[in-house]
Amino acid sequence: MDVKPGWGPISCIIATTTAMAAGLTSSAYSGLAPPTAAVTQISGTSIGPAGPLTAQPAVAKRQPVTSQLPRKRRVFPGRILVAYYGTAHSSALGVLGETDPQRMHRRLRDAARPFGAEGKEVKLVYELIVCIADATAGSDGSYSHLIPKSYVREYVRAARRNNALLVMDFQPGRATFLSQIRQFRWALKNPFVGVALDPEWRMGPGEVPGQTIGSVEAAEVNRVSRYVASFTRHQGLRQKLFMLHQFRTDMVRNIARVQPHEELAMVQHVDGFGTQSQKLSTYHTVARPRDFHMGFKLFYDEDTDLFRPREVLDILPPVRFVSYQ
């Protein structure tokens, strides 16, 4: 297979190959297994038009409004969240799918234990890609597909059984985030289930996943967050995780206009693989700690000199959500 310059580790894999090797049908994983691009694409020369790279201040000035919620109904106070990322029944997209949910949970628990230093409570999270971007249009022209509902149910059951959080990750291709998320109302009824938006795979007209790094407007993010916040409020549920993946300043356009909601713990999850200095450069360039709780991704295979938990805990602005891929 030809590898395109600038693609991340997962973009170089056709998901069908991995899925068939694992005994899955090609209908479940039919397109690209798209990923986060290399950090050198962000802090150095970017692909396509990028916004100005302006570092954000390290001190949080405006956190999302959560003061009115009781502590037991909020996600973050006194906690650090540690996640495995991927999709079900396939190792192509990350560590989460390398084994069954229960074994995965045990591995995640072991990986997360060092983050509990200094008396911090550690909460485990499964970040499950439920909508996967494809290199081909598919029957609906969306350049994406949903994983089987039965696969999602497996992880809902596992999260409930293990007192973990589940975050459904969306790579919608040319579809809108909201149109895909509406199809998972049944899962969002669970108080421990949240949402992650991956703008890298939000394509505009004429754009194809793997050929273009996507983006999303703040207005679309706000439509989704209002929907999830309203759903959460009317269902009487506790605060949900709501994550935005980002590794370039132009991936979330007009990000300053993204609106907080009391019902949502808003996380800006900074992705990208590379050396420690490259990853920190990207983090400090993209991070908006005044507006979000901060997330940071670690790549087992692609990172050079993988950050140790102690080193992650020392990062400023502080990291509240850590994921492994």
N, C-alpha and C positions, 0 to 999 in steps of 0.2 A: 504494500500500500504506500502511496506517496504521502509524505509528511509535508504539510504546508508551513513555511516559515512563520513564526509568531504564534502558532497554535500551542495551547497548553497540552498537558499530558493526556487528558481524556479526549480532546478533539481528535487525537491521532488514532482513536480506536473506533471501529465500526461496531456498534452495540450488538448487532445481530451475531457477529462472530463469537463474542463472549457468551451471549445468551444461548446460542446453540450448543456451545461447548459445555454449558451448565445444564443442558437438557431442556431449555425453554423453547417455546415456539417463537418463530420469527415475528409473529404478529404482536407479541408483547414488547419486543425491543427491535424496532425496525429501522432506526435511523442512527444518526451520529450520537455518540455519547459525549456531549459537549461539556467543556470545563471552564475553569478560570484560566485566563491567559497568564503568561509569565510576567513576573514583576518588572523585568527589564522593559516591558512594553509600556509600563505605566510611568515609572520614575525617570525613564530615559526618553527615547523617541517613541511616541505613541503611534498606533495604527489608526488612520482616519483622523477626522477633526477632533481635537481635544480642547477642553476649556483651560484657562490659566491655572497653573498649579500653585495654589495659595495655601500655605500651612495654616491650620486652625490652632487657636490657643489651647494650651494644655489644661487650663483650669475651666471646669464646667461653670457656666454662668446661668444657664437656663435648662434645667432638666425637664423631661415630660411631666405633665401635671398628674401627680399620683397621691398628693398629700391627703385627699379626702377619703381615700380607700383605706380600710383597716389593713394592717401589715399582713395578716394571714391571707388576704385576698390579692396581694401584690406579688410580683415575680421576684424582684431583685433585692430588697433590703437584706444585707448581711450574707448574701449568697454569691457564689460564682457558678455559672452554668457551663457544663462540659458536654460536648456532643460528638457523636459519630455521624458522618455524612455519607450519603449514597442512596441507592435505590434497592428495591427488594429483589432477591434471587439473582443478583449479578454483581461481580466484583469490578465491572468496567467503570462504574461511576463513583467508587469510593468504598471505604472500609466497612461501612454499615452492612452492605450486602454480601460480604465475603462468607458469611455463615448464617445459621438460623438466628432468629431474634433473641432467643434465650442465651445462646453462646455469645452472641454479639454483646448482650447486656453485661455479661461477666467480664468480657474484655474491656468494655468501656468503663466499668466500675474500677478495674485495676488501673487503667490509664488516668482516671480522674482522681484517684486517691491522693496523689501528691499535691493537688491543688487545695486540699483541705488544711494546709499548714496555716498556722496563726489562728486556728479556731474558726475559719470560714466554713459555712455550710456549703457542701457541694451538691448540686442538683444535676442529675443525668438527663440528657436530651437525645432523642433520636431525630435527626433531620433527614426525612425521607422525601426523595424527589418523586412526586406523584404525577407531574406533567413534564415530559422529556422532549427537548427540542430535537428536530429531525433535519437531515440534509435534503429530504424530499418533501413535496407538498402534502402528500397523503390525500385521501378521498375528500377531505373537507378543506383542503388548501391552507391549513394552518401551520404547516411545517412543525407539528408537534403531535404527541399522542399521550393519552393517559394510561397509567399502568392499571392492571386489573383491580377491580374493587376488592377482590378477595385478598390481594397482597396488602392493600392498605389496612384492611381489617386485622390481618396478622399483627401489624405493628400497633394498632389501636389496642388490641388485646394485651400485647406485651407491655405497652406503656402503663396500662391500667394495673396489670399484675405486679409490675415492678415499681410502681409509684414514680414513674419517669414522666417527662414531658415529651410530646411528639410535635414536631414542626413539619408541616407539609410544604415542600419546596416546589415552586412553579417556574418552568422554563417554557413560556407559551408560544414561542415562534411568532407567527403573524396574528395569532389570536390576542385578545386583551386578557390581562390578568383577571379581571372581574368575571369574565365569561367562564373561565376555567374554575375559579374558586367557588362560584355558585354551585357547581356540580358536586361539591364536597360539603354541603351544608350538614349532611348526615354525620360526618366526622366532626365538624366544628361544634356539634351539640355536646361533645365530651369536654369537660372543663379543662383538661390537660392538653388539648390540641390547639396549636397555633398555626401561623402562616409565615412563609418566607417568599419574597419576590426576588427573582434573579434577572435583573435588567440586561445582563450580557446576552440573554437569549430572547429578548423582546424585540422582534424585527418590525421594521416599517415596510411599506409597499416596495416590492422588488428586491428586498433583502433576504438573504439565506443564512441560516445558522451555520457557523463554521467559516463563513466567508466574510462576515461583518460582525464587529462587536456592537451589540445592540445598546439601547438606552430606553429610558422611560421619562416622561414628563411628571413633574410633581403633581399636576392636576390628576393624572391617572392614579398615582399612588394615593392621593387623597380620596378618590372615589372608592378605592378598595378599602382603605383604613376606615372610612365612614361606615361602609357596609359591615365590616367585621366588628367594629365597635358597637354599632347598633344591634347587630345580631347577638353579641355577647351581653349587652345590657338587657335586651328583651327576654333572653333566655335565663337571666339571673345568674350568670356565670362569673367566676372570678376572672381577674385580669389575664389576658392572653398575650403570648409572645407574638410580635409582629416585626419581621426582619427585612431589611433591605441589604442585599449583597452589592458590593461596589469595590472596584479597584482603579477607576479613573474618575476624574472630576466631572466629566461630561456624561457619565452613565446614568446619573439621576439629574436631569435638567431642572434648574430652578429649585434645587434641594432646600434652599432656605424657606420655601413656601410649603414644605411638607408639614402638615398639621398634627400636633400630638392629640391623643385621646386618653382620658382617664382609664378607659377599659383595656388599653393596650400598653404593653411594655415595649417601647419602640427601640429597636436595635439596629445600628449601622454596622454591618459585618464586613470588615475589610479583608478581601481575598488577595490571592496572588502568591506565586511561589518564587523562591530565589534564595539568596544569601540572607543572613540576618540583617545586614545593613540595608539591602534592597527592600526587604519587607518593612523595616522600620521607616525608611524613607517614604514608602507608599502610605503607610499608616498615618504618618504625621502630615502628609500632603492631603489625604482624603478625609481624615477624621473630623467630625463635627460634634465634639463632646458636650457642647452647650445644648444640643437638641436631641441627642440619642444616648442610650447606653451603648458602650463600644464592644464590638466583637472582633475576633482575630482568628484566622484559619491557619492550621499547620498541616503540611503535606508530608506524610511519612516517606514517600519515595522521591518527590521532586525537590523538596527543600534541601539546601546545602547547610549543614550544621544546624539540625533541627533544634528549635528553641526547647529548652527544658522548662518544666512547669514553674520553677523558681524564677526563671528569666522572664516568662510571660507575666508573672505577678508583679514584676518590677517595672513593666512598661508603663509609661505615662503618655497621654491620659490613661487611667486604669482600664484594663480589659475586664469586662463582666461576663462575656460569653466567649468560650474557646471551642473551636470545632477541629476535629481531625478528619482528614480525607486520605 
